[in-house]
Amino acid sequence: MKKPLNYAILKYFTTVKEACAEDVIEALKSEYGNFKALKKKAVVFALMTAEANGLLEETRFEMDKEGILKVYYRAPEEGAATINKYIKG
């Protein structure tokens, strides 16, 4: 059984140094591509919620070639430990 999308997003951050919403979408689209919530706006909201809850932290900002702001996040050690404690596999 597939884990909920928000769980998969959080778990992804325990496997990478940092990522932005576009990275998350690219990484999860093969398994979750048919989910309505795997769209940039919903993923950004999930990342901001995880940050507000102390699971992720912002690492840097950059503008893409279209002038759109990309925010990068990472799971700090404590956040990654919490994610791994509650989300197995």
Gaussian input, Z-matrix of N, CA and C with variables (Angstrom, degrees):
# hf/3-21g

backbone

0 1
 N
 C     1     B1
 C     2     B2     1     A1
 N     3     B3     2     A2     1     D1
 C     4     B4     3     A3     2     D2
 C     5     B5     4     A4     3     D3
 N     6     B6     5     A5     4     D4
 C     7     B7     6     A6     5     D5
 C     8     B8     7     A7     6     D6
 N     9     B9     8     A8     7     D7
 C    10    B10     9     A9     8     D8
 C    11    B11    10    A10     9     D9
 N    12    B12    11    A11    10    D10
 C    13    B13    12    A12    11    D11
 C    14    B14    13    A13    12    D12
 N    15    B15    14    A14    13    D13
 C    16    B16    15    A15    14    D14
 C    17    B17    16    A16    15    D15
 N    18    B18    17    A17    16    D16
 C    19    B19    18    A18    17    D17
 C    20    B20    19    A19    18    D18
 N    21    B21    20    A20    19    D19
 C    22    B22    21    A21    20    D20
 C    23    B23    22    A22    21    D21
 N    24    B24    23    A23    22    D22
 C    25    B25    24    A24    23    D23
 C    26    B26    25    A25    24    D24
 N    27    B27    26    A26    25    D25
 C    28    B28    27    A27    26    D26
 C    29    B29    28    A28    27    D27
 N    30    B30    29    A29    28    D28
 C    31    B31    30    A30    29    D29
 C    32    B32    31    A31    30    D30
 N    33    B33    32    A32    31    D31
 C    34    B34    33    A33    32    D32
 C    35    B35    34    A34    33    D33
 N    36    B36    35    A35    34    D34
 C    37    B37    36    A36    35    D35
 C    38    B38    37    A37    36    D36
 N    39    B39    38    A38    37    D37
 C    40    B40    39    A39    38    D38
 C    41    B41    40    A40    39    D39
 N    42    B42    41    A41    40    D40
 C    43    B43    42    A42    41    D41
 C    44    B44    43    A43    42    D42
 N    45    B45    44    A44    43    D43
 C    46    B46    45    A45    44    D44
 C    47    B47    46    A46    45    D45
 N    48    B48    47    A47    46    D46
 C    49    B49    48    A48    47    D47
 C    50    B50    49    A49    48    D48
 N    51    B51    50    A50    49    D49
 C    52    B52    51    A51    50    D50
 C    53    B53    52    A52    51    D51
 N    54    B54    53    A53    52    D52
 C    55    B55    54    A54    53    D53
 C    56    B56    55    A55    54    D54
 N    57    B57    56    A56    55    D55
 C    58    B58    57    A57    56    D56
 C    59    B59    58    A58    57    D57
 N    60    B60    59    A59    58    D58
 C    61    B61    60    A60    59    D59
 C    62    B62    61    A61    60    D60
 N    63    B63    62    A62    61    D61
 C    64    B64    63    A63    62    D62
 C    65    B65    64    A64    63    D63
 N    66    B66    65    A65    64    D64
 C    67    B67    66    A66    65    D65
 C    68    B68    67    A67    66    D66
 N    69    B69    68    A68    67    D67
 C    70    B70    69    A69    68    D68
 C    71    B71    70    A70    69    D69
 N    72    B72    71    A71    70    D70
 C    73    B73    72    A72    71    D71
 C    74    B74    73    A73    72    D72
 N    75    B75    74    A74    73    D73
 C    76    B76    75    A75    74    D74
 C    77    B77    76    A76    75    D75
 N    78    B78    77    A77    76    D76
 C    79    B79    78    A78    77    D77
 C    80    B80    79    A79    78    D78
 N    81    B81    80    A80    79    D79
 C    82    B82    81    A81    80    D80
 C    83    B83    82    A82    81    D81
 N    84    B84    83    A83    82    D82
 C    85    B85    84    A84    83    D83
 C    86    B86    85    A85    84    D84
 N    87    B87    86    A86    85    D85
 C    88    B88    87    A87    86    D86
 C    89    B89    88    A88    87    D87
 N    90    B90    89    A89    88    D88
 C    91    B91    90    A90    89    D89
 C    92    B92    91    A91    90    D90
 N    93    B93    92    A92    91    D91
 C    94    B94    93    A93    92    D92
 C    95    B95    94    A94    93    D93
 N    96    B96    95    A95    94    D94
 C    97    B97    96    A96    95    D95
 C    98    B98    97    A97    96    D96
 N    99    B99    98    A98    97    D97
 C   100   B100    99    A99    98    D98
 C   101   B101   100   A100    99    D99
 N   102   B102   101   A101   100   D100
 C   103   B103   102   A102   101   D101
 C   104   B104   103   A103   102   D102
 N   105   B105   104   A104   103   D103
 C   106   B106   105   A105   104   D104
 C   107   B107   106   A106   105   D105
 N   108   B108   107   A107   106   D106
 C   109   B109   108   A108   107   D107
 C   110   B110   109   A109   108   D108
 N   111   B111   110   A110   109   D109
 C   112   B112   111   A111   110   D110
 C   113   B113   112   A112   111   D111
 N   114   B114   113   A113   112   D112
 C   115   B115   114   A114   113   D113
 C   116   B116   115   A115   114   D114
 N   117   B117   116   A116   115   D115
 C   118   B118   117   A117   116   D116
 C   119   B119   118   A118   117   D117
 N   120   B120   119   A119   118   D118
 C   121   B121   120   A120   119   D119
 C   122   B122   121   A121   120   D120
 N   123   B123   122   A122   121   D121
 C   124   B124   123   A123   122   D122
 C   125   B125   124   A124   123   D123
 N   126   B126   125   A125   124   D124
 C   127   B127   126   A126   125   D125
 C   128   B128   127   A127   126   D126
 N   129   B129   128   A128   127   D127
 C   130   B130   129   A129   128   D128
 C   131   B131   130   A130   129   D129
 N   132   B132   131   A131   130   D130
 C   133   B133   132   A132   131   D131
 C   134   B134   133   A133   132   D132
 N   135   B135   134   A134   133   D133
 C   136   B136   135   A135   134   D134
 C   137   B137   136   A136   135   D135
 N   138   B138   137   A137   136   D136
 C   139   B139   138   A138   137   D137
 C   140   B140   139   A139   138   D138
 N   141   B141   140   A140   139   D139
 C   142   B142   141   A141   140   D140
 C   143   B143   142   A142   141   D141
 N   144   B144   143   A143   142   D142
 C   145   B145   144   A144   143   D143
 C   146   B146   145   A145   144   D144
 N   147   B147   146   A146   145   D145
 C   148   B148   147   A147   146   D146
 C   149   B149   148   A148   147   D147
 N   150   B150   149   A149   148   D148
 C   151   B151   150   A150   149   D149
 C   152   B152   151   A151   150   D150
 N   153   B153   152   A152   151   D151
 C   154   B154   153   A153   152   D152
 C   155   B155   154   A154   153   D153
 N   156   B156   155   A155   154   D154
 C   157   B157   156   A156   155   D155
 C   158   B158   157   A157   156   D156
 N   159   B159   158   A158   157   D157
 C   160   B160   159   A159   158   D158
 C   161   B161   160   A160   159   D159
 N   162   B162   161   A161   160   D160
 C   163   B163   162   A162   161   D161
 C   164   B164   163   A163   162   D162
 N   165   B165   164   A164   163   D163
 C   166   B166   165   A165   164   D164
 C   167   B167   166   A166   165   D165
 N   168   B168   167   A167   166   D166
 C   169   B169   168   A168   167   D167
 C   170   B170   169   A169   168   D168
 N   171   B171   170   A170   169   D169
 C   172   B172   171   A171   170   D170
 C   173   B173   172   A172   171   D171
 N   174   B174   173   A173   172   D172
 C   175   B175   174   A174   173   D173
 C   176   B176   175   A175   174   D174
 N   177   B177   176   A176   175   D175
 C   178   B178   177   A177   176   D176
 C   179   B179   178   A178   177   D177
 N   180   B180   179   A179   178   D178
 C   181   B181   180   A180   179   D179
 C   182   B182   181   A181   180   D180
 N   183   B183   182   A182   181   D181
 C   184   B184   183   A183   182   D182
 C   185   B185   184   A184   183   D183
 N   186   B186   185   A185   184   D184
 C   187   B187   186   A186   185   D185
 C   188   B188   187   A187   186   D186
 N   189   B189   188   A188   187   D187
 C   190   B190   189   A189   188   D188
 C   191   B191   190   A190   189   D189
 N   192   B192   191   A191   190   D190
 C   193   B193   192   A192   191   D191
 C   194   B194   193   A193   192   D192
 N   195   B195   194   A194   193   D193
 C   196   B196   195   A195   194   D194
 C   197   B197   196   A196   195   D195
 N   198   B198   197   A197   196   D196
 C   199   B199   198   A198   197   D197
 C   200   B200   199   A199   198   D198
 N   201   B201   200   A200   199   D199
 C   202   B202   201   A201   200   D200
 C   203   B203   202   A202   201   D201
 N   204   B204   203   A203   202   D202
 C   205   B205   204   A204   203   D203
 C   206   B206   205   A205   204   D204
 N   207   B207   206   A206   205   D205
 C   208   B208   207   A207   206   D206
 C   209   B209   208   A208   207   D207
 N   210   B210   209   A209   208   D208
 C   211   B211   210   A210   209   D209
 C   212   B212   211   A211   210   D210
 N   213   B213   212   A212   211   D211
 C   214   B214   213   A213   212   D212
 C   215   B215   214   A214   213   D213
 N   216   B216   215   A215   214   D214
 C   217   B217   216   A216   215   D215
 C   218   B218   217   A217   216   D216
 N   219   B219   218   A218   217   D217
 C   220   B220   219   A219   218   D218
 C   221   B221   220   A220   219   D219
 N   222   B222   221   A221   220   D220
 C   223   B223   222   A222   221   D221
 C   224   B224   223   A223   222   D222
 N   225   B225   224   A224   223   D223
 C   226   B226   225   A225   224   D224
 C   227   B227   226   A226   225   D225
 N   228   B228   227   A227   226   D226
 C   229   B229   228   A228   227   D227
 C   230   B230   229   A229   228   D228
 N   231   B231   230   A230   229   D229
 C   232   B232   231   A231   230   D230
 C   233   B233   232   A232   231   D231
 N   234   B234   233   A233   232   D232
 C   235   B235   234   A234   233   D233
 C   236   B236   235   A235   234   D234
 N   237   B237   236   A236   235   D235
 C   238   B238   237   A237   236   D236
 C   239   B239   238   A238   237   D237
 N   240   B240   239   A239   238   D238
 C   241   B241   240   A240   239   D239
 C   242   B242   241   A241   240   D240
 N   243   B243   242   A242   241   D241
 C   244   B244   243   A243   242   D242
 C   245   B245   244   A244   243   D243
 N   246   B246   245   A245   244   D244
 C   247   B247   246   A246   245   D245
 C   248   B248   247   A247   246   D246
 N   249   B249   248   A248   247   D247
 C   250   B250   249   A249   248   D248
 C   251   B251   250   A250   249   D249
 N   252   B252   251   A251   250   D250
 C   253   B253   252   A252   251   D251
 C   254   B254   253   A253   252   D252
 N   255   B255   254   A254   253   D253
 C   256   B256   255   A255   254   D254
 C   257   B257   256   A256   255   D255
 N   258   B258   257   A257   256   D256
 C   259   B259   258   A258   257   D257
 C   260   B260   259   A259   258   D258
 N   261   B261   260   A260   259   D259
 C   262   B262   261   A261   260   D260
 C   263   B263   262   A262   261   D261
 N   264   B264   263   A263   262   D262
 C   265   B265   264   A264   263   D263
 C   266   B266   265   A265   264   D264

   B1=1.4568
   B2=1.5348
   B3=1.3105
   B4=1.4568
   B5=1.5266
   B6=1.3390
   B7=1.4643
   B8=1.5317
   B9=1.3332
   B10=1.4693
   B11=1.5380
   B12=1.3129
   B13=1.4617
   B14=1.5269
   B15=1.3194
   B16=1.4717
   B17=1.5185
   B18=1.3206
   B19=1.4675
   B20=1.5200
   B21=1.3284
   B22=1.4694
   B23=1.5269
   B24=1.3320
   B25=1.4704
   B26=1.5296
   B27=1.3214
   B28=1.4667
   B29=1.5183
   B30=1.3170
   B31=1.4650
   B32=1.5304
   B33=1.3392
   B34=1.4650
   B35=1.5310
   B36=1.3205
   B37=1.4660
   B38=1.5240
   B39=1.3186
   B40=1.4671
   B41=1.5254
   B42=1.3413
   B43=1.4669
   B44=1.5177
   B45=1.3410
   B46=1.4688
   B47=1.5224
   B48=1.3461
   B49=1.4710
   B50=1.5243
   B51=1.3314
   B52=1.4643
   B53=1.5135
   B54=1.3293
   B55=1.4618
   B56=1.5203
   B57=1.3323
   B58=1.4599
   B59=1.5340
   B60=1.3130
   B61=1.4667
   B62=1.5245
   B63=1.3221
   B64=1.4722
   B65=1.5258
   B66=1.3317
   B67=1.4685
   B68=1.5257
   B69=1.3239
   B70=1.4640
   B71=1.5241
   B72=1.3173
   B73=1.4669
   B74=1.5255
   B75=1.3155
   B76=1.4629
   B77=1.5307
   B78=1.3289
   B79=1.4644
   B80=1.5268
   B81=1.3209
   B82=1.4639
   B83=1.5218
   B84=1.3366
   B85=1.4634
   B86=1.5286
   B87=1.3324
   B88=1.4654
   B89=1.5290
   B90=1.3270
   B91=1.4644
   B92=1.5317
   B93=1.3304
   B94=1.4627
   B95=1.5305
   B96=1.3171
   B97=1.4597
   B98=1.5073
   B99=1.3298
   B100=1.4648
   B101=1.5300
   B102=1.3233
   B103=1.4604
   B104=1.5313
   B105=1.3399
   B106=1.4714
   B107=1.5275
   B108=1.3201
   B109=1.4679
   B110=1.5263
   B111=1.3298
   B112=1.4698
   B113=1.5293
   B114=1.3099
   B115=1.4633
   B116=1.5179
   B117=1.3243
   B118=1.4638
   B119=1.5267
   B120=1.3179
   B121=1.4652
   B122=1.5329
   B123=1.3280
   B124=1.4654
   B125=1.5283
   B126=1.3296
   B127=1.4650
   B128=1.5293
   B129=1.3151
   B130=1.4688
   B131=1.5337
   B132=1.3201
   B133=1.4663
   B134=1.5325
   B135=1.3257
   B136=1.4695
   B137=1.5338
   B138=1.3336
   B139=1.4654
   B140=1.5300
   B141=1.3086
   B142=1.4651
   B143=1.5304
   B144=1.3246
   B145=1.4620
   B146=1.5262
   B147=1.3351
   B148=1.4695
   B149=1.5279
   B150=1.3302
   B151=1.4718
   B152=1.5336
   B153=1.3256
   B154=1.4649
   B155=1.5310
   B156=1.3205
   B157=1.4643
   B158=1.5241
   B159=1.3435
   B160=1.4513
   B161=1.5237
   B162=1.3292
   B163=1.4662
   B164=1.5237
   B165=1.3173
   B166=1.4662
   B167=1.5200
   B168=1.3380
   B169=1.4664
   B170=1.5219
   B171=1.3305
   B172=1.4604
   B173=1.5215
   B174=1.3547
   B175=1.4623
   B176=1.5232
   B177=1.3364
   B178=1.4668
   B179=1.5213
   B180=1.3304
   B181=1.4614
   B182=1.5156
   B183=1.3219
   B184=1.4616
   B185=1.5224
   B186=1.3121
   B187=1.4606
   B188=1.5228
   B189=1.3388
   B190=1.4635
   B191=1.5258
   B192=1.3298
   B193=1.4768
   B194=1.5256
   B195=1.3334
   B196=1.4761
   B197=1.5327
   B198=1.3342
   B199=1.4583
   B200=1.5188
   B201=1.3414
   B202=1.4538
   B203=1.5263
   B204=1.3303
   B205=1.4583
   B206=1.5255
   B207=1.3308
   B208=1.4658
   B209=1.5230
   B210=1.3244
   B211=1.4605
   B212=1.5238
   B213=1.3219
   B214=1.4626
   B215=1.5245
   B216=1.3131
   B217=1.4625
   B218=1.5199
   B219=1.3343
   B220=1.4605
   B221=1.5197
   B222=1.3223
   B223=1.4629
   B224=1.5230
   B225=1.3373
   B226=1.4669
   B227=1.5330
   B228=1.3076
   B229=1.4720
   B230=1.5368
   B231=1.3079
   B232=1.4706
   B233=1.5310
   B234=1.3362
   B235=1.4681
   B236=1.5153
   B237=1.3290
   B238=1.4641
   B239=1.5278
   B240=1.3235
   B241=1.4735
   B242=1.5288
   B243=1.3178
   B244=1.4780
   B245=1.5215
   B246=1.3341
   B247=1.4702
   B248=1.5312
   B249=1.3187
   B250=1.4650
   B251=1.5228
   B252=1.3254
   B253=1.4696
   B254=1.5306
   B255=1.3224
   B256=1.4584
   B257=1.5185
   B258=1.3234
   B259=1.4730
   B260=1.5229
   B261=1.2937
   B262=1.4614
   B263=1.5182
   B264=1.3409
   B265=1.4762
   B266=1.4253
   A1=109.39
   A2=115.37
   A3=122.71
   A4=110.14
   A5=116.62
   A6=119.72
   A7=109.16
   A8=117.49
   A9=120.38
   A10=110.77
   A11=116.15
   A12=121.49
   A13=112.24
   A14=118.37
   A15=119.58
   A16=111.35
   A17=117.65
   A18=121.18
   A19=109.98
   A20=116.33
   A21=120.55
   A22=110.67
   A23=116.71
   A24=120.77
   A25=109.38
   A26=117.11
   A27=120.29
   A28=111.05
   A29=117.03
   A30=121.11
   A31=110.75
   A32=116.46
   A33=121.13
   A34=111.07
   A35=116.55
   A36=120.25
   A37=113.02
   A38=117.75
   A39=119.83
   A40=110.68
   A41=117.46
   A42=121.30
   A43=113.41
   A44=117.45
   A45=121.25
   A46=110.42
   A47=115.48
   A48=120.41
   A49=110.33
   A50=116.58
   A51=122.76
   A52=107.89
   A53=116.08
   A54=120.48
   A55=109.63
   A56=114.74
   A57=121.36
   A58=107.52
   A59=116.83
   A60=121.14
   A61=111.26
   A62=116.89
   A63=120.04
   A64=111.28
   A65=117.06
   A66=120.97
   A67=110.70
   A68=116.34
   A69=121.50
   A70=109.73
   A71=116.34
   A72=121.03
   A73=110.22
   A74=116.88
   A75=121.35
   A76=111.11
   A77=116.43
   A78=120.89
   A79=112.46
   A80=117.18
   A81=120.57
   A82=114.48
   A83=118.04
   A84=118.68
   A85=114.01
   A86=117.80
   A87=117.66
   A88=111.00
   A89=116.87
   A90=120.11
   A91=113.22
   A92=117.07
   A93=121.18
   A94=113.35
   A95=117.66
   A96=121.58
   A97=115.34
   A98=117.12
   A99=119.80
   A100=112.73
   A101=118.32
   A102=121.54
   A103=109.37
   A104=116.27
   A105=120.61
   A106=111.49
   A107=116.80
   A108=121.00
   A109=113.00
   A110=118.44
   A111=119.51
   A112=108.98
   A113=114.63
   A114=123.49
   A115=106.64
   A116=115.61
   A117=120.20
   A118=113.06
   A119=117.59
   A120=120.41
   A121=111.08
   A122=117.02
   A123=121.47
   A124=110.99
   A125=117.36
   A126=120.80
   A127=109.70
   A128=118.26
   A129=121.41
   A130=109.59
   A131=116.95
   A132=120.76
   A133=110.45
   A134=117.34
   A135=121.76
   A136=110.65
   A137=116.97
   A138=120.76
   A139=110.99
   A140=116.44
   A141=120.16
   A142=110.92
   A143=116.99
   A144=121.21
   A145=110.32
   A146=116.30
   A147=120.72
   A148=110.62
   A149=116.11
   A150=119.58
   A151=110.22
   A152=116.46
   A153=120.58
   A154=111.23
   A155=116.23
   A156=121.42
   A157=113.09
   A158=117.30
   A159=121.57
   A160=115.72
   A161=117.73
   A162=120.32
   A163=111.99
   A164=116.88
   A165=122.58
   A166=108.82
   A167=115.37
   A168=120.36
   A169=108.51
   A170=115.09
   A171=119.91
   A172=109.21
   A173=115.28
   A174=119.00
   A175=112.02
   A176=116.83
   A177=119.34
   A178=109.85
   A179=114.27
   A180=122.97
   A181=107.81
   A182=116.93
   A183=120.01
   A184=108.58
   A185=115.28
   A186=121.02
   A187=107.77
   A188=116.10
   A189=117.63
   A190=108.93
   A191=116.84
   A192=118.86
   A193=113.30
   A194=117.62
   A195=120.94
   A196=111.87
   A197=116.73
   A198=120.31
   A199=113.83
   A200=116.88
   A201=121.39
   A202=108.75
   A203=115.03
   A204=121.00
   A205=110.95
   A206=115.68
   A207=122.05
   A208=106.96
   A209=116.01
   A210=121.79
   A211=107.38
   A212=116.00
   A213=121.60
   A214=109.60
   A215=114.87
   A216=122.56
   A217=109.47
   A218=114.46
   A219=120.62
   A220=107.60
   A221=114.91
   A222=120.14
   A223=107.08
   A224=117.93
   A225=118.96
   A226=108.66
   A227=116.67
   A228=121.12
   A229=112.59
   A230=116.28
   A231=120.20
   A232=111.53
   A233=116.46
   A234=120.29
   A235=111.49
   A236=116.79
   A237=121.18
   A238=110.13
   A239=117.06
   A240=120.53
   A241=110.45
   A242=116.43
   A243=120.12
   A244=110.45
   A245=116.83
   A246=120.64
   A247=109.62
   A248=116.81
   A249=120.88
   A250=112.62
   A251=116.26
   A252=119.95
   A253=110.75
   A254=117.08
   A255=121.02
   A256=114.69
   A257=116.83
   A258=119.95
   A259=107.46
   A260=116.40
   A261=121.93
   A262=110.60
   A263=114.54
   A264=120.17
   A265=114.42
   D1=135.35
   D2=-178.75
   D3=-74.66
   D4=138.06
   D5=177.87
   D6=-75.27
   D7=155.59
   D8=177.96
   D9=-55.41
   D10=149.33
   D11=-177.24
   D12=-55.59
   D13=-45.36
   D14=-179.33
   D15=-60.85
   D16=-35.82
   D17=176.12
   D18=-65.11
   D19=-43.59
   D20=179.86
   D21=-62.44
   D22=-39.03
   D23=178.24
   D24=-61.75
   D25=-49.40
   D26=-179.73
   D27=-62.44
   D28=-44.30
   D29=-178.42
   D30=-61.91
   D31=-36.66
   D32=177.83
   D33=-55.44
   D34=-39.43
   D35=-177.92
   D36=-68.74
   D37=-14.23
   D38=175.80
   D39=-84.37
   D40=-3.50
   D41=-177.31
   D42=-113.19
   D43=-5.19
   D44=-177.96
   D45=-129.58
   D46=158.26
   D47=177.98
   D48=-68.58
   D49=-45.49
   D50=177.67
   D51=-162.10
   D52=162.45
   D53=179.43
   D54=-162.06
   D55=158.49
   D56=174.49
   D57=-111.91
   D58=176.79
   D59=-178.31
   D60=-57.00
   D61=-41.55
   D62=-179.28
   D63=-63.54
   D64=-37.57
   D65=177.02
   D66=-63.31
   D67=-42.23
   D68=179.82
   D69=-61.81
   D70=-47.86
   D71=-178.97
   D72=-59.92
   D73=-45.96
   D74=179.91
   D75=-61.47
   D76=-43.01
   D77=-177.30
   D78=-68.74
   D79=-32.83
   D80=-173.95
   D81=-101.46
   D82=-5.34
   D83=-172.26
   D84=-66.34
   D85=-27.82
   D86=179.72
   D87=-67.18
   D88=-33.96
   D89=-178.83
   D90=-95.96
   D91=-31.02
   D92=-173.84
   D93=-120.46
   D94=14.50
   D95=-175.12
   D96=-57.14
   D97=-25.94
   D98=-179.41
   D99=-88.47
   D100=0.46
   D101=178.50
   D102=-80.35
   D103=131.41
   D104=178.45
   D105=-61.90
   D106=-29.07
   D107=-176.73
   D108=-79.58
   D109=-4.87
   D110=177.97
   D111=-89.13
   D112=54.15
   D113=175.49
   D114=-121.12
   D115=154.59
   D116=-172.55
   D117=-52.91
   D118=-48.08
   D119=-176.43
   D120=-59.35
   D121=-44.35
   D122=-178.61
   D123=-69.68
   D124=-38.33
   D125=179.15
   D126=-67.89
   D127=-42.63
   D128=177.26
   D129=-59.17
   D130=-42.73
   D131=178.26
   D132=-61.71
   D133=-43.34
   D134=178.65
   D135=-62.10
   D136=-41.12
   D137=179.72
   D138=-67.09
   D139=-41.98
   D140=179.13
   D141=-65.81
   D142=-37.32
   D143=177.22
   D144=-65.26
   D145=-44.14
   D146=178.34
   D147=-62.33
   D148=-37.41
   D149=177.34
   D150=-65.84
   D151=-45.11
   D152=-179.85
   D153=-61.13
   D154=-28.99
   D155=179.90
   D156=-91.04
   D157=5.13
   D158=175.11
   D159=79.87
   D160=11.18
   D161=179.78
   D162=-87.07
   D163=-30.91
   D164=178.51
   D165=-126.27
   D166=161.63
   D167=173.48
   D168=-139.24
   D169=148.10
   D170=177.23
   D171=-69.36
   D172=141.41
   D173=177.95
   D174=-112.86
   D175=-37.71
   D176=-179.21
   D177=-167.35
   D178=169.25
   D179=178.18
   D180=-126.58
   D181=150.04
   D182=171.05
   D183=-154.20
   D184=155.64
   D185=176.40
   D186=-96.60
   D187=133.57
   D188=176.45
   D189=-82.35
   D190=-179.99
   D191=-174.43
   D192=-67.44
   D193=-15.80
   D194=174.91
   D195=-91.20
   D196=1.91
   D197=179.45
   D198=82.24
   D199=18.17
   D200=179.60
   D201=-96.48
   D202=132.68
   D203=-178.76
   D204=-70.04
   D205=131.21
   D206=174.69
   D207=-114.62
   D208=127.35
   D209=179.67
   D210=-107.22
   D211=128.68
   D212=179.45
   D213=-102.41
   D214=143.13
   D215=-179.47
   D216=-127.88
   D217=161.86
   D218=171.89
   D219=-143.50
   D220=160.09
   D221=173.73
   D222=-95.40
   D223=108.94
   D224=177.12
   D225=-65.01
   D226=166.45
   D227=-174.67
   D228=-51.05
   D229=-47.25
   D230=-179.01
   D231=-66.37
   D232=-40.83
   D233=177.96
   D234=-64.54
   D235=-43.38
   D236=179.26
   D237=-62.91
   D238=-39.59
   D239=179.06
   D240=-63.24
   D241=-41.65
   D242=178.51
   D243=-65.55
   D244=-45.05
   D245=178.69
   D246=-58.10
   D247=-48.74
   D248=-177.16
   D249=-67.50
   D250=-28.21
   D251=178.56
   D252=-68.38
   D253=-40.10
   D254=-173.98
   D255=-98.22
   D256=-21.29
   D257=-178.91
   D258=-119.49
   D259=105.42
   D260=-178.60
   D261=-84.37
   D262=155.15
   D263=173.49
   D264=70.08

